[in-house]
């Protein structure tokens, strides 16, 4: 059995991580999920991430940014109102996606006048709705265009956007709008879609989509977001992993400090077709769709939590990620331990930080995984070395709270809770934070860790 992630490991990570950005995506279609899975900007913890990207807007036939959902503008306002609580929070609007299988960028980038129309509309739209920047979801455009022309035109668009953002900031005397992009991690797509060395310096950050390396479209099980290649990989699949993908972006000329590593809060599923259950087991499509995300091929982390309560959980040591099986269903997903391995690797590569796809697929309400709200992203945040979050609703101060006073005068560190062995305290700058062990574990002060009773 693999070693359990310990509080000590998290504490060590606090000292080695130096990345400055934790960028989190939210999707405007998550509002239609049922029950506790319904997600709107009201569910966002304004202190959880450094940046939130609202996904998705599109490009209309006039080459202008436009809304997709009927209530996008109301949702924009609710998201950006969070900056009244945390003024340091930055928000961006993501544009792109596909329309009938076609990227809306292809027609827009084709002519200088259409790019000018898009850029002007983008600046007006972002300023009107109080966004801090634009995110280009330029992920697979070369699949349906002319690769060489599309790459060159995208480079022009990026340079023209930055120049226009600089002019707008000077003329309006406002903070310059940010520019970021979601980009592919499969080598063949990178080669077709991007002039990496020419565009990367212009972005404030680049979100590497280091997930969907494998999925139900393949005839054998593979992990969604492996850190390293596995023994079953051959041919081009030896590059379908984080280590190879990020190394390729760096080799192509991307500055490490601009690259953000992608952390998925979902897993990819398969339907096993034989009695084999391991990595590389034969499969014939996806497992059943999750009851909340309702899309075959992936499960949100909160759906994975429900599944693993009765499933067999295994660890792929070569790739530093887990998977689980029950009956004919197989899911490769991420957990606290795989996130910690990725943070340590990311820190060693001197990357600029992490981005999460998505807020709405973590257990944001804490209703499913018995580990509090946002268990994956909170763990990622802590592992990256961010200080504990301030509370947005402080307790009344008419009487002193003994828990809040626990750390008064104590050195920073971890301490046992004498009244509850399933929890422990973290002291940071005189503030007290109550932390929870994973279900079934208790806190041991001798090792500063959560372990079996």
C-alpha positions, 0 to 999 in steps of 0.5 A: 500500500502506498504511503499516505499523504501526511501533514508533515509532507504538506508542511515540507512543501510549504518551504520548497514551493515558490510558484506565485499563481494559482489560476482556477477555471469555472464553467458557465454550464455547471449552473445546470447540474442538479442538487449540490453539484449546481455551481455559480460564482456564489460558490467561489471562495474569493481567497482560494485562487489568485485568478479565476477564469470565467469560461466561456465566451465566443466570437460572433459573426461580426468578429466580436466577443459575445455571451453564450448563456442567457445569464452570463452578464449576471454571472460576470457581475457576481464573479467580479463582486468577489473582488470587493471581498478580496481586492487582490483577486484577478478575473479573466474571461475565456473566449474560444471553444468550438461552434459545430466542431469549428474554432471561432478563431479561424475566421477571425484571425484570417484578416487584419480588419477582423482581428481589429474588430475582435480586439476592440470588442474585447477591450470594450467588453472586458472593461464594461464587465470589470474583468482584469484580462482575456484568456484565449482558449486556442486549443485545437484550432489547427484541426480544422484550418490551415496549420501554418497560416493559423499558427502565424495568424495566431502569433499576429493576434497575440502581438496585436492584443498586447499592443492594444492592451498597452495603448488602452492602459495608457489612454484610460489610465487604468491597469493594463489588461492581462492576457493568457491562453489555454494551450495543448499538451500533445506534441503533434498539436503543439507543433501544428498550433503554436509558434511557441518562442514567438508568442510565449513572451507576450502572455502574462501566463500560459495554461498548459492543459496537462490532462486528457492525455488518455481517455475512453477514445483509446482501446485500453485504460490509461491515466488522464494526467500522469506525471511520467510515462508508463511501461505500457506506453509506446510510439507517440504515447511515450510523450503523453505525460506531464514531464514530456509535455512541459519539457517540450514547451520549454525546449520550444522556447517558452519561459518556465516562469510563464508556464502554469501546470494543469491540475484536473479535478476530474478523472477519465473513465473506461468500460473494461472489456475483459477480466483485466483491471490494471493500467493498459487493460482492454476497454470498449468505451467510457463507463456510465456517465456520472449522476451530476456531470452527466457526460460519458467519459469523465467523472468529477472529483466528487463523483469519484469520491462516491465511486471509491467508497466501494471500489478497489483503489490502486496506485501507479507508482511509475506515473505517481497517480491513482486509479480505481475499479469496481465491476467493469468501471475504471477511472484514473483520477487525481488525489492529494498524494498525486497533487503533492508529487506534481507540486514538487515536480513543478517547483523543481522545474521553476514553473510560474504556478498552477491552473485548475480545471475546474472549480466546479468539479472539486467537491466545492460544497463539501457534500461528497468527500467528507473532507470539507469544501474544495478538498483538492484545491485547498490542498493544492493551495497549501502544498504550493506554499500559500499562507492560510486564507483569512476568514470572510466571516469572522466570529463575534468578538464579544467573548473570547474563542478558546480555539481562535486563541490556541496559537496566540504566542505559539511558534508556527507549526502543527499541534494536536487538538486534545479534544478531537484526534481527527483534527489538528491545529496549524499555527501561522503568524499567531492565527489558528487554523483547524485542519481535518485528517482524511476519513479513518485517520487520526493526528499523531503529534509524534510524526506531525502527520495523519495516520491509522489509529 
